[in-house]
């Protein structure tokens, strides 16, 4: 690693990495380079301004000597290079400073450039700026991060179209191959055996039957001749038993078949039904009887069909006993084999069944299937909530209201809602000034401002000034009437600052009117300073040199120290959070400042405190 690096090389390294140089750091580099040019007038380039490993800015010894005007123009060029590296966000007054320095009509000398750059950096911490520069120098030797691989957007689009399968990107060859495959592989009908539940098939078979149900014969008729006359008298019991005994025994019915097989069986039965029936009638003679006959659908099933009836059969039976005729009670069929015909009753009238008619066979009526058993328990029926009385609700509301009233009236609720007070670490600043009679002030804020942590039994002096205003002092005397508030004691102080008639009046701070107390104990209070005009700067007088101690309430806040002497230049120093040092055995932190005021130049015009600012140039290490 090299001992130092040029500013131009450092900026190029930052641009190569894609980083930017903050304009505050660039202006700080130009400020310290200007201080070097004030000691030795040379013409500088960006690489002639070197940054060491510790963050210090020095001017190269190899720079060519030149007059102050040429040195000022080269400094403006370096400042412009640094501001370009900063990118957007540069303050307009810095840009205007570069424009004025590059024109011949409005040349800038080194002293004015120094003051203008220094005024644009208020407030600034030189130590922090040097640490930033040191880090940038260390990072300049590191290799840059590898660049990511660049991908062609057209390749991404092609891969995305292939992934999504866009029809517009399919090739003709692929379409032809698909069409050939469809020609050689024609689609065949998809057949699948449908498994129908038993309950559904049973219901389908029952629904397929006609509206009329078969019933047993109600009145057997005796035929005396070719013309059959129905007998309306009830048959004898022996004849009924004989006819039932001649019926063939039916085989056990098989289980339910698939619905497709049942439909095919019905088709075959309808086609070949007439032939077997004709043969049966011919074999049995004119006395053939067809047992089941259809009845209207209005007849209840439970009354008409006491039990399942088998398929239709032809029954031949001879009358074993006399049967009274409708007209004269003649005997019927004694040993002559008189055939019996089954009378039928339908919507078309009463008569016997012809051998050419086909009567569908009834299906066995099975037992109804049991209800399905669920494998999961059913959800319990939700019961409506019980209605409760409103007395309990009223009691609870009354108790809560009384509790809130007690918290509010006692102030306990405010203590719970108040945010916790942040803990601050106090600090002590030991300031050493030269000359010894210089006045030391600490910045409070812009009016209205509040000075906190002040002793009640002591005098406190404040001064208000700003650009175009004459400094004005005001005192809070010992024994003043403090106002007691909920946050402690407070004092309201109003200060009027008049306009300066002459520019030299802005430097007339006057003499101190109080002497700060050495003993700083007792109760603490606050002073609220209201300024007219509003926004003027408020400082608190700490005392005269050579040694002054400043008590800071918190090291997390910056502390600005102002040193004023009528015959010397004014200096301002800022103590930041990184400038505090821990002291062994103590809870407070400490910081040390040593400020020496330079004499006013005899040829230069007097300058206001706003024009002469510095940041602890001779800071002592603890």
C-alpha positions as CSV (number, residue, x, y, z in Angstrom):
1,X,0.0,0.0,0.0
2,X,1.4,3.4,-1.0
3,X,2.0,6.1,1.6
4,X,-0.5,8.5,0.0
5,X,-2.7,8.8,-3.0
6,X,-3.5,11.8,-5.3
7,X,-7.0,13.3,-5.3
8,X,-7.4,12.7,-9.0
9,X,-6.5,9.0,-8.7
10,X,-8.9,8.7,-5.7
11,X,-11.8,10.2,-7.6
12,X,-11.1,7.9,-10.6
13,X,-11.1,4.9,-8.3
14,X,-14.5,6.0,-6.8
15,X,-16.0,6.5,-10.3
16,X,-14.8,3.1,-11.4
17,X,-16.5,1.5,-8.5
18,X,-19.7,3.5,-9.1
19,X,-19.4,5.4,-5.8
20,X,-19.5,9.2,-5.2
21,X,-17.4,11.5,-3.1
22,X,-19.6,13.6,-0.7
23,X,-19.4,17.3,-1.5
24,X,-18.6,18.0,2.1
25,X,-15.4,15.8,1.9
26,X,-14.5,17.4,-1.4
27,X,-14.8,20.9,0.0
28,X,-12.8,19.9,3.1
29,X,-10.0,18.6,0.8
30,X,-10.0,21.9,-1.1
31,X,-10.0,23.9,2.2
32,X,-6.9,22.1,3.5
33,X,-5.2,22.4,0.1
34,X,-6.0,26.2,0.2
35,X,-4.3,26.4,3.7
36,X,-1.2,24.8,2.2
37,X,-1.2,27.2,-0.7
38,X,-1.4,30.1,1.8
39,X,2.0,28.9,3.2
40,X,3.5,28.3,-0.3
41,X,2.0,29.6,-3.5
42,X,2.2,26.8,-6.2
43,X,0.1,25.7,-9.1
44,X,-1.6,22.4,-8.4
45,X,-3.3,19.7,-10.3
46,X,-5.7,17.1,-8.8
47,X,-2.9,14.6,-8.3
48,X,-0.7,17.2,-6.6
49,X,-3.1,17.2,-3.7
50,X,-2.2,14.1,-1.8
51,X,-4.2,12.2,0.9
52,X,-2.2,10.2,3.5
53,X,-3.2,7.0,5.2
54,X,-4.2,9.0,8.2
55,X,-6.6,11.2,6.2
56,X,-4.4,14.3,6.2
57,X,-4.3,16.5,3.1
58,X,-0.9,17.8,1.9
59,X,0.3,19.6,-1.2
60,X,3.0,17.7,-3.2
61,X,6.5,19.1,-3.1
62,X,6.8,18.6,-6.9
63,X,4.2,21.2,-7.6
64,X,5.4,24.1,-9.8
65,X,5.7,27.5,-8.1
66,X,3.3,30.2,-9.3
67,X,1.9,33.6,-8.3
68,X,-1.1,33.7,-5.9
69,X,-3.6,34.3,-8.7
70,X,-2.5,31.3,-10.7
71,X,-2.5,29.2,-7.5
72,X,-6.1,30.4,-6.8
73,X,-7.2,29.4,-10.3
74,X,-5.6,26.0,-10.0
75,X,-7.4,25.5,-6.6
76,X,-10.7,26.3,-8.2
77,X,-10.0,23.7,-10.9
78,X,-9.3,21.1,-8.2
79,X,-12.5,22.1,-6.4
80,X,-14.5,21.8,-9.6
81,X,-13.2,18.3,-10.2
82,X,-14.2,17.3,-6.6
83,X,-17.7,18.7,-7.0
84,X,-18.2,16.9,-10.3
85,X,-17.3,13.6,-8.5
86,X,-20.0,14.5,-5.9
87,X,-22.8,14.4,-8.4
88,X,-26.2,16.1,-7.7
89,X,-26.9,17.8,-4.4
90,X,-24.0,20.3,-4.4
91,X,-25.0,23.6,-2.7
92,X,-25.5,26.5,-5.1
93,X,-23.0,28.8,-3.4
94,X,-20.2,26.3,-4.0
95,X,-21.2,26.1,-7.7
96,X,-21.3,29.9,-7.9
97,X,-17.8,30.0,-6.3
98,X,-16.5,27.7,-9.1
99,X,-18.1,29.8,-11.8
100,X,-16.7,33.1,-10.4
101,X,-13.2,31.6,-10.0
102,X,-13.1,30.4,-13.6
103,X,-13.9,33.8,-15.1
104,X,-11.4,36.5,-15.6
105,X,-13.8,39.3,-14.8
106,X,-14.2,38.2,-11.1
107,X,-10.9,36.7,-10.0
108,X,-10.6,35.2,-6.5
109,X,-7.6,35.4,-4.2
110,X,-6.6,32.5,-1.9
111,X,-7.8,34.3,1.3
112,X,-11.3,34.9,0.0
113,X,-11.4,31.3,-1.4
114,X,-10.4,30.0,2.0
115,X,-13.1,32.0,3.8
116,X,-15.8,31.1,1.4
117,X,-15.1,27.4,1.5
118,X,-14.8,27.4,5.2
119,X,-18.1,29.2,5.6
120,X,-19.8,26.5,3.5
121,X,-18.7,23.8,5.8
122,X,-20.2,25.0,9.1
123,X,-20.4,23.0,11.2
124,X,-17.7,20.4,10.4
125,X,-15.6,18.0,12.3
126,X,-12.1,17.8,11.0
127,X,-11.3,14.6,12.8
128,X,-14.4,12.9,11.3
129,X,-13.5,14.2,7.8
130,X,-10.0,12.8,8.1
131,X,-11.3,9.4,9.2
132,X,-13.5,9.3,6.1
133,X,-10.6,10.2,3.8
134,X,-8.4,7.5,5.5
135,X,-11.1,4.9,4.8
136,X,-11.4,6.0,1.2
137,X,-7.6,5.6,0.8
138,X,-7.7,2.1,2.3
139,X,-10.5,1.1,0.0
140,X,-8.8,2.4,-3.1
141,X,-6.3,-0.5,-2.9
142,X,-8.9,-3.2,-2.8
143,X,-9.9,-5.0,-6.0
144,X,-13.3,-4.0,-7.4
145,X,-16.3,-6.3,-7.1
146,X,-16.8,-8.6,-10.1
147,X,-19.3,-7.3,-12.6
148,X,-22.4,-9.4,-13.1
149,X,-22.8,-11.5,-16.2
150,X,-24.8,-9.6,-18.8
151,X,-27.6,-11.6,-20.4
152,X,-29.0,-10.8,-23.9
153,X,-32.7,-9.8,-23.6
154,X,-33.5,-11.5,-26.9
155,X,-32.3,-14.9,-25.5
156,X,-34.5,-14.4,-22.5
157,X,-37.5,-13.7,-24.8
158,X,-36.8,-16.8,-26.9
159,X,-36.5,-19.0,-23.8
160,X,-39.7,-17.6,-22.3
161,X,-41.7,-18.2,-25.6
162,X,-40.4,-21.8,-25.7
163,X,-41.4,-22.3,-22.1
164,X,-44.9,-20.9,-22.5
165,X,-45.4,-22.8,-25.7
166,X,-46.7,-19.9,-27.8
167,X,-48.5,-21.3,-30.9
168,X,-46.9,-18.6,-33.0
169,X,-43.5,-20.0,-32.4
170,X,-44.3,-23.6,-33.3
171,X,-42.6,-24.8,-36.5
172,X,-44.3,-26.2,-39.6
173,X,-42.4,-29.5,-39.3
174,X,-43.8,-30.0,-35.8
175,X,-47.4,-29.4,-37.0
176,X,-47.0,-31.8,-40.0
177,X,-45.6,-34.5,-37.7
178,X,-48.6,-34.1,-35.4
179,X,-51.1,-34.3,-38.3
180,X,-49.4,-37.6,-39.6
181,X,-49.5,-39.0,-36.1
182,X,-53.3,-38.3,-36.0
183,X,-53.8,-39.9,-39.4
184,X,-52.1,-43.2,-38.4
185,X,-53.6,-43.3,-35.0
186,X,-57.3,-42.6,-35.4
187,X,-59.2,-42.2,-32.2
188,X,-61.2,-45.2,-31.1
189,X,-64.3,-44.9,-29.0
190,X,-63.5,-45.1,-25.3
191,X,-65.4,-47.9,-23.7
192,X,-65.5,-48.3,-20.0
193,X,-67.6,-50.6,-17.8
194,X,-69.7,-48.5,-15.5
195,X,-70.1,-50.0,-12.1
196,X,-73.5,-49.1,-10.8
197,X,-74.2,-49.5,-7.1
198,X,-76.6,-52.3,-6.2
199,X,-79.2,-49.9,-4.8
200,X,-79.2,-47.8,-7.9
201,X,-79.5,-50.9,-10.2
202,X,-82.3,-52.2,-8.1
203,X,-84.2,-48.9,-8.4
204,X,-83.6,-48.9,-12.1
205,X,-85.0,-52.3,-12.5
206,X,-88.1,-51.4,-10.5
207,X,-88.6,-48.2,-12.5
208,X,-88.4,-50.1,-15.8
209,X,-91.5,-52.2,-15.0
210,X,-94.9,-51.1,-16.3
211,X,-97.3,-49.2,-14.3
212,X,-99.5,-52.3,-13.8
213,X,-98.5,-54.9,-11.3
214,X,-99.2,-58.7,-11.6
215,X,-101.8,-60.1,-9.3
216,X,-103.0,-63.7,-8.7
217,X,-106.2,-64.8,-10.3
218,X,-109.2,-63.7,-8.4
219,X,-112.1,-65.7,-10.0
220,X,-111.4,-68.9,-11.9
221,X,-113.9,-69.6,-14.8
222,X,-115.2,-72.9,-16.0
223,X,-115.5,-73.4,-19.8
224,X,-118.4,-75.6,-20.9
225,X,-117.9,-75.2,-24.6
226,X,-115.8,-73.2,-27.0
227,X,-117.3,-70.0,-25.7
228,X,-115.9,-69.5,-22.3
229,X,-118.3,-68.0,-19.7
230,X,-116.6,-66.5,-16.7
231,X,-117.8,-67.7,-13.3
232,X,-118.2,-65.0,-10.8
233,X,-118.6,-67.3,-7.8
234,X,-115.6,-68.0,-5.6
235,X,-113.7,-71.3,-6.4
236,X,-113.5,-74.1,-3.9
237,X,-110.5,-74.3,-1.5
238,X,-109.5,-77.7,-2.8
239,X,-109.3,-76.4,-6.4
240,X,-107.0,-73.6,-5.3
241,X,-104.7,-75.9,-3.4
242,X,-104.6,-78.3,-6.3
243,X,-103.7,-75.5,-8.8
244,X,-101.0,-74.2,-6.5
245,X,-99.5,-77.7,-6.1
246,X,-99.0,-78.1,-9.8
247,X,-96.9,-74.9,-10.0
248,X,-93.2,-75.7,-10.6
249,X,-90.7,-74.8,-8.0
250,X,-88.8,-71.7,-8.9
251,X,-85.0,-71.7,-8.5
252,X,-83.4,-69.2,-6.2
253,X,-83.1,-65.7,-7.8
254,X,-79.5,-64.6,-8.5
255,X,-78.1,-61.4,-7.2
256,X,-78.5,-58.0,-9.0
257,X,-76.9,-57.9,-12.4
258,X,-75.3,-54.8,-14.1
259,X,-77.8,-52.5,-15.7
260,X,-76.5,-53.2,-19.2
261,X,-77.0,-57.0,-18.8
262,X,-80.5,-56.4,-17.5
263,X,-81.4,-54.3,-20.5
264,X,-80.1,-57.0,-22.9
265,X,-82.0,-59.7,-21.1
266,X,-85.3,-57.7,-21.4
267,X,-84.7,-57.4,-25.1
268,X,-84.2,-61.1,-25.5
269,X,-87.3,-61.9,-23.5
270,X,-89.5,-59.5,-25.5
271,X,-88.3,-61.1,-28.8
272,X,-88.8,-64.7,-27.8
273,X,-91.7,-64.4,-25.4
274,X,-94.6,-65.2,-27.7
275,X,-93.3,-68.5,-29.0
276,X,-92.9,-70.3,-25.6
277,X,-96.2,-69.0,-24.5
278,X,-97.9,-70.3,-27.7
279,X,-96.3,-73.7,-27.2
280,X,-97.4,-73.9,-23.6
281,X,-101.0,-73.0,-24.5
282,X,-101.1,-75.6,-27.3
283,X,-99.7,-78.3,-24.9
284,X,-102.2,-77.6,-22.2
285,X,-105.3,-77.3,-24.4
286,X,-108.0,-74.8,-24.2
287,X,-107.8,-74.9,-20.4
288,X,-104.5,-73.0,-20.3
289,X,-104.3,-70.4,-17.6
290,X,-101.9,-67.4,-17.4
291,X,-101.4,-66.6,-13.8
292,X,-100.3,-63.0,-13.5
293,X,-102.3,-60.2,-15.0
294,X,-101.8,-56.4,-15.0
295,X,-103.9,-54.2,-12.9
296,X,-104.2,-50.4,-12.9
297,X,-101.5,-48.4,-11.2
298,X,-104.0,-47.0,-8.7
299,X,-104.2,-50.4,-6.9
300,X,-101.9,-50.3,-3.8
301,X,-99.0,-52.7,-4.1
302,X,-99.4,-53.9,-0.5
303,X,-103.0,-54.9,-1.2
304,X,-102.6,-56.5,-4.6
305,X,-99.2,-58.3,-4.1
306,X,-99.0,-60.0,-0.8
307,X,-95.7,-61.7,-1.7
308,X,-93.3,-61.9,-4.8
309,X,-94.8,-63.8,-7.7
310,X,-92.6,-65.7,-10.1
311,X,-92.4,-65.4,-13.9
312,X,-95.6,-66.2,-15.8
313,X,-96.3,-69.9,-16.4
314,X,-99.1,-71.8,-18.1
315,X,-101.3,-73.9,-15.7
316,X,-103.7,-76.7,-16.8
317,X,-106.1,-77.7,-14.2
318,X,-109.4,-79.7,-14.3
319,X,-112.3,-78.8,-12.2
320,X,-112.7,-81.4,-9.4
321,X,-115.9,-80.1,-8.0
322,X,-119.1,-78.6,-9.3
323,X,-119.3,-74.9,-9.8
324,X,-122.6,-73.1,-9.9
325,X,-123.4,-71.5,-13.2
326,X,-124.5,-67.9,-13.4
327,X,-127.9,-68.9,-14.7
328,X,-129.0,-72.2,-13.3
329,X,-126.3,-73.7,-11.2
330,X,-125.2,-76.4,-13.7
331,X,-122.3,-78.6,-12.9
332,X,-119.0,-77.9,-14.5
333,X,-116.5,-80.4,-16.0
334,X,-117.0,-83.7,-14.3
335,X,-114.2,-85.9,-15.6
336,X,-114.2,-84.3,-19.0
337,X,-111.0,-82.1,-18.4
338,X,-112.8,-78.8,-18.7
339,X,-110.0,-76.2,-18.9
340,X,-109.8,-73.3,-16.5
341,X,-109.2,-69.8,-17.8
342,X,-107.9,-67.0,-15.6
343,X,-110.2,-64.0,-15.8
344,X,-108.6,-60.6,-15.9
345,X,-109.7,-57.2,-14.8
346,X,-108.2,-54.1,-16.5
347,X,-109.2,-50.8,-17.7
348,X,-110.5,-52.4,-20.9
349,X,-113.0,-54.7,-19.2
350,X,-113.2,-58.2,-17.7
351,X,-112.2,-61.3,-19.7
352,X,-109.7,-64.0,-20.1
353,X,-106.1,-63.6,-21.2
354,X,-105.3,-64.6,-24.8
355,X,-102.4,-66.8,-25.6
356,X,-101.0,-64.1,-27.9
357,X,-100.6,-61.5,-25.1
358,X,-97.3,-61.2,-23.3
359,X,-97.3,-60.3,-19.6
360,X,-94.0,-59.0,-18.1
361,X,-92.6,-61.0,-15.3
362,X,-92.5,-59.2,-11.9
363,X,-89.1,-58.7,-10.2
364,X,-88.5,-59.8,-6.7
365,X,-89.0,-57.1,-4.2
366,X,-86.0,-57.1,-2.0
367,X,-85.6,-55.7,1.4
368,X,-84.7,-51.9,1.4
369,X,-81.1,-51.3,2.0
370,X,-80.0,-50.0,5.4
371,X,-79.0,-46.4,5.7
372,X,-75.3,-45.8,5.0
373,X,-73.0,-45.7,7.9
374,X,-70.8,-42.6,7.9
375,X,-67.2,-43.0,8.9
376,X,-67.1,-39.6,10.5
377,X,-69.2,-38.4,13.4
378,X,-71.7,-35.7,12.6
379,X,-71.3,-32.2,14.0
380,X,-73.3,-31.5,17.1
381,X,-76.2,-29.2,16.6
382,X,-75.2,-25.8,17.9
383,X,-77.5,-24.6,20.6
384,X,-78.5,-21.0,20.8
385,X,-76.5,-19.1,23.5
386,X,-78.2,-18.6,26.8
387,X,-79.3,-15.1,27.3
388,X,-77.7,-13.4,30.3
389,X,-79.0,-10.6,32.3
390,X,-77.5,-7.1,31.9
391,X,-76.9,-6.6,35.6
392,X,-73.4,-8.2,35.4
393,X,-72.4,-6.1,32.4
394,X,-73.5,-3.0,34.3
395,X,-71.4,-4.0,37.3
396,X,-68.3,-4.6,35.3
397,X,-68.7,-1.3,33.4
398,X,-69.1,0.5,36.7
399,X,-66.0,-1.0,38.2
400,X,-63.9,-0.2,35.1
401,X,-65.1,3.4,35.1
402,X,-64.3,3.9,38.8
403,X,-60.8,2.5,38.2
404,X,-60.1,4.8,35.3
405,X,-61.4,7.8,37.3
406,X,-59.1,6.9,40.1
407,X,-56.1,6.6,37.8
408,X,-56.8,10.0,36.1
409,X,-57.5,11.9,39.2
410,X,-54.4,10.6,41.0
411,X,-52.1,11.3,38.0
412,X,-51.0,7.7,37.8
413,X,-52.3,7.4,34.2
414,X,-50.2,10.3,33.0
415,X,-47.1,8.7,34.5
416,X,-47.9,5.5,32.6
417,X,-48.5,7.2,29.3
418,X,-45.5,9.6,29.6
419,X,-42.6,8.3,27.5
420,X,-39.6,7.2,29.5
421,X,-36.9,9.9,29.9
422,X,-33.9,9.1,27.8
423,X,-30.6,8.7,29.7
424,X,-27.8,11.1,28.7
425,X,-24.2,10.8,29.5
426,X,-22.8,14.2,30.8
427,X,-19.4,15.6,29.8
428,X,-16.9,18.2,30.7
429,X,-14.9,20.4,28.2
430,X,-11.7,22.0,29.4
431,X,-10.9,25.0,27.2
432,X,-7.6,26.8,27.2
433,X,-7.5,30.1,25.3
434,X,-4.8,32.6,24.4
435,X,-4.8,35.5,25.1
436,X,-5.9,35.0,28.6
437,X,-8.5,37.8,28.7
438,X,-10.5,36.4,25.7
439,X,-14.2,35.8,26.4
440,X,-15.6,32.3,26.0
441,X,-19.2,31.5,25.0
442,X,-21.2,28.4,24.4
443,X,-23.9,28.2,21.7
444,X,-27.5,27.7,23.0
445,X,-29.6,27.9,19.8
446,X,-31.6,30.3,17.7
447,X,-34.3,32.2,19.5
448,X,-36.4,31.2,21.1
449,X,-33.9,28.9,22.7
450,X,-33.7,27.1,26.1
451,X,-30.6,26.8,28.2
452,X,-30.9,23.8,30.5
453,X,-29.1,22.6,33.6
454,X,-28.3,26.1,35.1
455,X,-27.8,26.7,38.8
456,X,-30.5,28.7,40.5
457,X,-28.1,30.5,43.0
458,X,-25.8,32.0,40.3
459,X,-25.7,34.8,37.7
460,X,-26.2,33.8,34.1
461,X,-25.3,36.2,31.2
462,X,-26.5,35.7,27.6
463,X,-25.6,37.5,24.3
464,X,-27.6,37.7,21.1
465,X,-26.1,38.6,17.7
466,X,-26.4,37.8,14.0
467,X,-25.4,39.1,10.7
468,X,-26.5,42.8,10.5
469,X,-27.2,43.0,14.2
470,X,-25.4,44.7,17.0
471,X,-24.6,42.2,19.9
472,X,-26.9,42.6,22.9
473,X,-26.4,41.2,26.4
474,X,-28.9,40.3,29.1
475,X,-28.5,38.9,32.6
476,X,-30.5,36.5,34.9
477,X,-29.4,37.8,38.3
478,X,-29.0,35.6,41.4
479,X,-32.2,35.5,43.4
480,X,-34.4,36.1,40.4
481,X,-38.0,34.9,40.6
482,X,-38.2,31.5,38.9
483,X,-41.5,30.0,37.8
484,X,-42.3,26.5,39.1
485,X,-43.8,24.2,36.5
486,X,-44.5,20.5,36.3
487,X,-41.1,20.0,34.6
488,X,-39.1,22.2,37.1
489,X,-38.1,25.8,37.5
490,X,-38.0,28.1,34.4
491,X,-37.2,31.7,33.7
492,X,-38.4,33.7,30.7
493,X,-35.8,36.2,29.3
494,X,-36.5,38.6,26.4
495,X,-33.5,40.2,24.5
496,X,-33.8,42.9,21.9
497,X,-31.0,43.1,19.3
498,X,-30.7,46.4,17.4
499,X,-29.6,46.7,13.8
500,X,-25.9,47.6,13.3
501,X,-25.4,51.1,11.9
502,X,-21.8,50.4,10.9
503,X,-20.2,47.0,9.9
504,X,-17.8,47.4,12.8
505,X,-20.7,47.4,15.2
506,X,-21.2,43.7,14.5
507,X,-17.9,43.0,16.3
508,X,-18.6,45.1,19.4
509,X,-19.3,42.4,21.9
510,X,-18.6,44.7,24.8
511,X,-17.3,43.6,28.2
512,X,-18.7,41.0,30.5
513,X,-21.2,42.2,33.1
514,X,-21.0,39.1,35.4
515,X,-18.4,36.8,36.8
516,X,-19.4,33.2,36.6
517,X,-19.6,31.3,39.9
518,X,-16.8,28.8,40.7
519,X,-19.1,26.7,42.8
520,X,-21.7,25.1,40.6
521,X,-24.1,23.3,43.0
522,X,-27.7,23.5,44.1
523,X,-31.0,23.3,42.3
524,X,-31.1,23.3,38.5
525,X,-33.4,25.3,36.3
526,X,-34.0,26.4,32.7
527,X,-33.9,29.8,31.0
528,X,-36.0,30.4,27.9
529,X,-34.5,33.2,25.8
530,X,-36.9,34.9,23.4
531,X,-35.1,37.1,20.8
532,X,-36.3,40.0,18.7
533,X,-35.8,39.6,15.8
534,X,-36.8,35.8,16.0
535,X,-34.1,33.4,14.9
536,X,-31.1,35.4,16.2
537,X,-28.2,33.4,17.6
538,X,-28.1,33.0,21.4
539,X,-24.8,32.3,23.3
540,X,-24.2,31.9,27.1
541,X,-21.2,33.6,28.6
542,X,-18.9,31.1,30.4
543,X,-16.1,33.4,31.5
544,X,-12.7,34.7,30.5
545,X,-9.5,32.7,29.9
546,X,-7.1,31.3,30.2
547,X,-8.9,28.2,31.4
548,X,-12.7,27.7,31.3
549,X,-14.7,24.6,32.1
550,X,-17.9,23.8,30.2
551,X,-20.4,21.3,31.6
552,X,-22.3,19.5,28.8
553,X,-25.6,17.8,29.7
554,X,-25.2,15.2,27.0
555,X,-22.2,14.1,24.9
556,X,-24.6,12.9,22.1
557,X,-25.2,16.5,21.1
558,X,-22.6,18.8,19.5
559,X,-21.1,21.6,21.6
560,X,-20.1,24.8,19.9
561,X,-17.5,27.1,21.6
562,X,-17.0,30.7,20.6
563,X,-13.9,32.6,21.6
564,X,-13.9,36.5,21.1
565,X,-11.2,39.2,21.7
566,X,-11.5,42.8,20.5
567,X,-7.9,42.8,19.1
568,X,-7.8,39.2,17.7
569,X,-9.7,37.2,15.2
570,X,-12.8,35.3,16.3
571,X,-12.6,31.5,16.4
572,X,-15.3,28.8,16.8
573,X,-14.7,25.2,17.7
574,X,-17.2,22.3,17.7
575,X,-17.0,19.2,19.9
576,X,-18.8,16.2,18.4
577,X,-19.7,12.8,19.8
578,X,-16.5,11.2,18.6
579,X,-14.3,13.8,20.4
580,X,-15.1,12.7,23.9
581,X,-12.7,10.6,26.0
582,X,-13.6,8.3,28.9
583,X,-11.9,9.0,32.2
584,X,-11.1,6.0,34.4
585,X,-13.2,5.9,37.5
586,X,-15.7,8.5,36.4
587,X,-19.0,8.3,34.7
588,X,-18.6,11.6,32.8
589,X,-16.6,12.0,29.6
590,X,-14.1,14.7,29.0
591,X,-12.7,16.7,26.1
592,X,-9.9,19.3,25.8
593,X,-9.6,22.3,23.6
594,X,-6.7,24.7,23.2
595,X,-7.4,27.8,21.0
596,X,-5.0,30.5,20.2
597,X,-6.5,33.6,18.5
598,X,-4.4,35.1,15.7
599,X,-3.9,38.8,15.4
600,X,-5.9,40.8,13.0
601,X,-4.1,41.6,9.8
602,X,-3.3,45.3,9.5
603,X,-4.2,45.5,5.8
604,X,-7.4,43.5,5.9
605,X,-10.7,44.9,6.7
606,X,-12.3,43.8,10.0
607,X,-14.4,40.7,9.7
608,X,-17.5,39.6,11.5
609,X,-17.7,36.4,13.6
610,X,-19.7,34.9,10.7
611,X,-16.7,35.3,8.4
612,X,-14.0,33.9,10.6
613,X,-14.8,30.4,11.7
614,X,-12.4,27.6,12.7
615,X,-12.7,24.1,14.1
616,X,-10.2,23.6,16.9
617,X,-7.0,24.0,14.9
618,X,-4.8,23.3,17.9
619,X,-6.7,20.7,19.8
620,X,-4.9,19.1,22.7
621,X,-5.1,15.3,23.2
622,X,-6.3,14.3,26.6
